[in-house]
């Protein structure tokens, strides 16, 4: 599925497994690119990279979708079949800026509606909700990703999403159509 | 001093001086930290940052992985060789993946090479390279692993992209292809590609 209400469709040509996602999906995993959105998209299109993510979240502008949510992106090794992934532009230790937070809130609301992903904190591979790369330990790789500031921002993201769901905020309309 | 006495003294001296070999090597933290080796029971720091370390060449050399550049989320790493006797350090290989193992191999004619195993943090596939110390990488294969290493040769197994998740869950997976390589052939310098430009 391409979530064109909340993300710009920007498919990559390689580095994912067709129809590889296992439902019910556990949740969304936050990553840090250790670089720029442009460079990450370019690397994911290189067959030698052996890596990708479902979404890319730039510091400015709309969320981008690189991989169909029916397909398995190659982002966190053993966690790949059960989790969707979003690569955030920036470096380890950075915080997400307002644009990036808003993009993820919108994405979470869409995934909550379309995939039943719960608006809860996930802190281990067996959990459900909004997780982060290093929660998977060695089996998921990259023990520093995405860094403490972003891990701590998850609570803010979930609060914003929950408020929007309860109709207390108008900034994050729940997508209703055009989910190709 | 008579030559015979001198030679005898030299032999006794050599037998008393302990060989400069490392009995073990370690990195202080799994997430990276100073690299230590042990010589004659004494621990010594040889590098401020490493991720994994291996004693090779009967303790005369220590290989360790350290920060590199590039790759998925900047996971690229570099392999250094530390000479225990001289303290000299050499960078022998850089990869865009995490280094998971370094082992010494010897060809039938006695040439030494290092077999490097790697793993990417996205798909979770393993990748391999053969490093000739004076020349650098002379052989590499993605989505492959060293299945066996014997005197003078090694065997490589290849796997499909969809196999890696099953291999991660310790399922038994048959390789798609398996091939044995002669290390002397791998280390043989390849002729430079011919210039295909029209000289006219």
Interface residues (C-beta under 8 A of the other chain):
Chain A: X15 X17 X20 X31 X32 X33 X34 X35 X43 X48 X49 X50 X51 X52 X72 X74 X75 X76 X77 X78 X80 X81 X139 X141 X142 X143 X144 X145
Chain B: X30 X31 X71 X72 X73 X74 X75 X96 X97 X98 X119 X120 X121 X122 X123 X124 X125 X127 X142 X143 X161 X162 X164 X165 X168 X169
